[in-house]
Amino acid sequence: MCILVVCEPNSTPSKSDLHAGACANPHGFGFAIHAGDKIISERSMSAKKSIKRFMELREQYPNGYAMWHARYATHGVKNEQNCHPFQVGDDEGTYLAHNGVLDVAIPHGDRRSDTRVFAEDTLPKLGGVNALDDDTIWLMISKWASGNKIAILTTSTTAKYPMYLVNENLGTWDNEGIWWSNQSHKRTVYAKPVVLTTYNEYDMSKWADVAEVLDDSELQELCPYCMETVSLNDNPYYCPTCTLCFDCSDVVHNCMCYTPSTSKWTTRKDYDLFAY
């Protein structure tokens, strides 16, 4: 899944929206803030710490672009090193964050995420952030990363812009000058009351015993597109009713967010349509 948030100068997302995005994408957090002649970037496995630091530093440096990211891991181990954003190659003034799954070659045994490989290896080989000013390369990356969104902040004096947003049209700008790569921060997630073995019907008094309820409950959400209830326990990737991907909003048959050959698609009979 992941959620990528880009802020225009003098714009800051609400703390509640960042917390909601973190709850839906819980595998690591990070941000980058354009502070004139430098990029301030931090990463953390703690959503509370990351959001607190981002809000504090954004208040100090409100005049440049900024981005915040919450990860839902698809490639690479779940650790701080694989949290976004990533420095682009050896360029300490350029940082990149991404939402989606990139088709990059990851060597066997490499514990890096696909985005980290793209930032550390692929983009530097193309010429780094300055390559994005070449219309041909920009179009090539946009098409290659179809279904993905990539944001880059830079202090490079030779780059045309301080911020680049690949496939911007796949996200949404709100009225506050904040761009959201998807709407996972608005998804309603709740615990469904369950039938306990000693009762014939829902015993709502058992909600007082939080541990007991959560141990046996089913985590559900409302699809942001068709508003049908979806079980997150079985399928956190797309809505089985409208078949739209939670990440890129495309029909799941066409989206490039997940690889059909991986076990998470092929081990459940609901995904038999991908056995081709």
N, C-alpha and C positions, 0 to 999 in steps of 0.2 A: 504494500500500500504506500506508505510514506506520505507526508504532507510537506510541501515547500511553500514558504511564505516570503514574499518580496515586498519591501516597504519603500515607497517613494520618499524623497526628502521631506522631513517634518511630518511624517506619518508613522504611527505605531499601532500595532494590533492590540486588542484588549487582552488582558491576562487570562480572562475566562475562555476566550477562543483558543489561546495557546494551550491552556490546560486540556480543553476538549480534544484538540488535535493530538496532544501527547497521549491521552488515554486511548485513542484509536490507533496510535502508532507508537508502541511502548519500548522499542528496542534501541534507543539512543537518541541523543539530542545535541544540537549545536547551532551556532549562529556566526554571522560575520557582519561587521558594521564598517562602512566606509567613513574613516575619520580624517579626511583631508589627504595627508601625505602617507597614511598607513591604513591597513586593514586590521581591525581588532577581531580576532576569531577565537572562540572557545568551544570545547566539546565536553560532554558529560553523559554518564549513564543515568543521571538523576534529572527527571523532568523539572522538579521543584527548583533545583539549583540552577539549571540552565535558564529557565524562565525568569527567575529572580535576577540573575546576572545580566540577561539580555535587556530587561526592563531598566535596570540601573544604568547600564552603559548607553542604552538608547537615549535616555534622558540627558546624558552628558554630551552625546554626539548625535543630535537630531537632524543635522543639516545635509547628510549624505544618504545614499541608499543603504539599505540593510536587508538581511535575510535570516530567517530562522527555519530550522528543519527538524522534523521528528521522523525517525526511521521505523519502517516495518521491514524486517530483514528478509531478503530473498536469496542473496548470495553473500558469502563471507561470514565469519564468526560474529557473534554479538559482543562487541567490545568497544571501548572508547575510540580505538584507532580506526574503526570502520564507521564512526559517526561522521556525518556531514557537518560543515563543509570541509573540503580538502584543498590544500595548497596545490596549485597547478605547477607541476614539475619543481624546478628550483626557484620559481618566481615568488618571493615572499610577499609581493604586493598583489597577488591574484588568487582568489579562492572561488571554488565551484561547489554547488550543491545540485541535487538531481532528484526527480520523482519519476519512477518507472523502473524498467529493467533494460540495461544496455547490452547489445550483442557484442561483447568483447571477449577475446580469448583469454581465459584465466588458466595459467599453467597448473598442472596437477600438484596439489599440495600447497598452493598459494592461498593464504587465508584472507586475502583482501577481498573487498566487495567489488562488484562490477564498476561502480562509480569511482571508487578509489583508483582502480586500474586505469580508467579513462582519464582521470585528472593527473595521475602521476606518470603515465606512460604514453597514452594515445594522443591526447591534445598537445603535449609538448613536441611530439614528433611532427605534428602538423604545423608547428610554428607558434604554439602558445596562444595567448589571448589575441595577439595581433593578427593571427590567421583569420579570426572571425570578421575582420574588416574586408576580407576578400569575398565578394558576392558569391563566387563559385563554391568556395569552401563552406560558407554559411549555408547555402542551399543544400550542399552535400550532407552536412551534419544534420540539418533539419529533417531531411528525408530519411537518412540513416537512423535517426533517433525518433522516427515517427511513433506517436503514442507516448513519447517521453517529454519531460520538461526539464530544461537545464538553465540554471541561473549562475552568472559569473560576476563577481565584483572585482575591480582592478584599480590600482593607482598608477598604472603604466602611463607615462607621459606620451608614449607613441601610439597608444590605442585611441580610437575615435571617441569611445564612450566609457564612462565609469561603471556601467552596468549593461550586461547582455542577457537577454532572456530568449532562449531557443524554444520554439513552439509555444510562444506566449498565448496564442489563440486557444490552446487547450485548457487554459486556466481562466480565472475570472477576477476582474478588478472590482472591488467594492467602492462605495461612495467615499470611503475614508482614505483612498490612495493605497490600499493594500491589495496585492495580487495573491490569490490562493490557487494552488495547483489542482486542488479538488475540494470537495465539500465535506471531507471526513470529520472536520471540526464541528459540523452541524448534525452529524448522524446521532440519532437517539439510541443509546444502548442501555439495556435494563436487564435485570434478572427476572426470569419467569418463575412464579410460584410453582412448586412441584407437589405431586402427590406423594406423601410420605408413606412408608410401608405399613404403619400402624393406623392410618386413617383412610376412610373411603372417599373423602373429598379434601380440597385444599384447606389446610389448617393455617389461617393467616396469623394466628397467635405465634406460630413458630418463627415469624419474621423477627421476633425479639431475640431469638437465638441465631445471630447472624452467621456464625460459623457453620451451624448445621444446615441452614438453608443454602448457603453458597456451595457447600460440598456437594449438594445434590441438585443444584439448579442448572438451568440451561441459559447460557448467555445469548441474548437475541438483540436484534437491531431492526430499525425500519429502513428499508431501501430508500435512499434519497431521491430515486427517480420514479418508482411506481408505488412507494409507501407500503409495500407488502412486508410482512415479518420474515426475517432471515435468521436462521440459526448460525451464530458465529462458531459454535463448536464444530459443526460439520463443514462449513464453507465460508471463510472470511474473505473470499476473493471476488465473487460476483453474485448477482441476484439470480436465483434459479427461475424466477417468474418472468422478469423482463430481459434476462440474460445480458444485462449491461455490467461492465467491469466497474467495480467500486473505485478503481484508480484513475482510469483514463476516460470513462464514460462511453467507450465504444462497445459494440456488440462483442461478446466474449470470443466468438469464432474468429473475429478479425483483429482483436487487440493483441499487442505484443508485450504485455506486461508480465506474462508468465509462460514458461516453457511447457507445452503439453507432455513432453516425454518424461518429465520429472515425476517422482513417485506421488506427489501430492495430487496430481491429476489422474494418474492411472490406477491407483489403489482403491478408489471408490467407484462403485458402479454408476453413480450419477455423472461421472465424467467419461463414460464410454464413448460419447460422441467424438472424443479426441483420439480414438484408437484407429489412426490412419497411417 
